[in-house]
């Protein structure tokens, strides 16, 4: 049986993917957002996200050997219907977000900039692609080497930093305060999604919670 993935290899894989996503963000996503609108824009952005992120996850998992990962790809895609904590966390997230939006906006009002096509990107695509790559591969590999606490913090930090290419290309540019707030929020969510994955031994609780968070924030934020 092979050894866990080395720290150097994991770091190298992440850095390469980070720069790939930065190039994609600059060379493809930004021009698409500038020159397309509506469903053509949404379909193009969704296709790129699916190809790049699912492709990277598939390639990394395919290259992994027995002993490199905590869970096999087949194991981590099994539903975790009996994982009660997953339902509890999902419910808490829904109540928390709806209460927050109610207090801030004095009611639940759909955001003025929300578009129907956002259901595809924020409800379907982002949750699946990001969970598959970060929890399904990176955390999966880290759990074979470290304790849950250390592995979870490392992958959450990487997950937060993976949002920087998007922030760098946001127009108008975000303020330092918004940068810090967003990165901290994503880091905390990364910890939560990682915990759900490790405890349930399945991608699905994290995917469901991730999708719910993204669509509610987009819908009412």
N, C-alpha and C positions, 0 to 999 in steps of 0.2 A: 504494500500500500504506500502511495506517495505521501510526502510531507505536506503540511499546510503551505499555502502560497506565501512566499517570502515578503517581508515588509517592502523591500526594494521593488519587487515586481508589482505589488499592489499599488504603491505610490506612483510608479511609472505608468501603470495602466490608467490611473485616475488623471494624472497630469496630461497624458496624451488626449484622453477624452475631453478634458476641460478645454484644451486648445482647439480641438476639432469643433466643439460646440461654439466656441468664440468665433471661429472662422465662418461657421454656418450662420451664426447670428448676424455677423457683419455682411457676409457675401450673399446670403439668401433671404433670411427672415426680414431684415430691415428693408431691402428693396421691395419685397412682396408687400409689406405693410405700407410702403410709400406709394406703390403703383396699382395695387389691387384693393378692392373693397368687397364687402358682403360675403356671399358664399364662396366665390372664387378665391378670395384671400383666405378664408377659413379652411377650405379644403387643402389649399397649398401648404399652409402652416401645419395643419394636422398631419398631412402626408410626410412632411419633413421630420416632424417630431417622432412619428411612428418608425420611419426608416432608420433614423440616426440612433435613437435610444433603444428601440427593440433590437435593432441590428447589433448594437454594441453589446447588449445583455446576452443575446443569443450567441455571439461570437466568443465572448468571455467564458460563458458557461460551457460551450462546446469544447473549448481548450482545457477546461479544468479536468483534473483526474480524480479518481476516488481518493479521498483523504484530503483533498484541497478545500472541500466545502463541508459545512455542518449538515446541510440538507441537500439531497439530490433535487434536480429540477422537477421530477415527477412528484416528489414528496411535498415540495413547497407550493405546488399548485392544487393540492387537495383542499377541498372546503373544510373549514373548521366550525361546523355547525354547533358543536357542543362547547365552544369557547365562550362562556358566559360573559367574561370580562370585555370581550369585543363588543357585545351588544350594549353593555353599560357605558363604555367609553364613547361609542357612537351616539348614544342618547344624550350623554352629558355635553358632547360637542354641539349637537343640534340645539339643545336648550340654551347653552351659553351664547352661541352666535345669535340666535333669534332674540334673546333677551337684550344682548348688547345693541343690536340694530334697532330694537324697539325703543330703548332708552335714548340712543343717539338721535334717531330720526323721528321720535315720537310716533312710532307706528312702523309697520312693515310695508315699505314702499319700494317697488322695484327701481333699481338705480337707473338714472336717465341714460347712461351710456351702455346699458345692457342690451345685447342683441341676441336673437334666438339662436344664431349659429354658435354662440358661446357654449351651448349645451354640449356640443361635440368636443370642443377643446378642453373645457374645464371640468366637465362631468365624466367624459369617457376616456379621452386620450391621455391627459397629463397624469392622472392617478395610476393608470396601468403602467405606463412607460417608466415613470420615475420609481415606482415601487419595485418593478421588475429589475431595474438596473441597480438601484442603491440598496434595497433590502435583499432582493433575490440573488445578487452577486456580491457586492462589496461587504455588506454586513454578514452575509452567509459565509464568506471567506474569513472575515475577522473573528467570527465566533468560533472558528476552528483553532484560533491562535490565542485569544484573550478571553477574559471574563466578560459577561454580558455588559457590565458597567463601562469598562474601557472600550470594548468594541462598539457599543452604542454611541458613546461620545465621539469617537473617531469618525464613524460614518455620518453622524449628524453634522459635524463640522464640515466634512467633505460635501454633504448635501447642501448645506447653506452656501458654501463657496461656489457651488455649481450654478447658483442663480446670478452670480456676478456678471457673466457675459451678457445676460439679459439687461441687467441694471446699467451696464456700461453703454448700451445702445438705445436706452429709453430716451425718447424725445417728448417734452423737454427734459433736460437732465434732472435727476433727483437730487435733493439736498442731502447733506451729510447725515442729518437727523433721520431722514426717511431711510437712507441706506442702513444705518445702524438698527433702526426699528425693524425693518424688513428682515435683515439677516438674523437678528435675534429671534424673531417669530418663526422663521424657517428652521433655525437650529432647534428650537423647542419642539416644533412639529416633527422634525426628524427623529428626535428622541422618542416621541410618542409612537410614531410609526414603527421605529425599530423595536420598541418594547412589545408592541402588538405582534410583530413578526416572530420575535424570539419566543414569546410565551405561547403563541398559538401554533407555532411551527407551520405557518401557512401565510401566503401573501394576501389572502382575501380580506381579513379584518383591516389591514392597513390600507388596502385599495379602497374599500368601502368608506372608511373614515376620511381618507385623502380626497376622494371624489366629492364627498359631502361637504367638506370644508371649502374646497375650491369653488363649487357651484354656489353655495350660500353666500360666500364673500363676494363673488362676482354678481350675484343676483340682487343682493340687498346692500352691499357695501357702498 
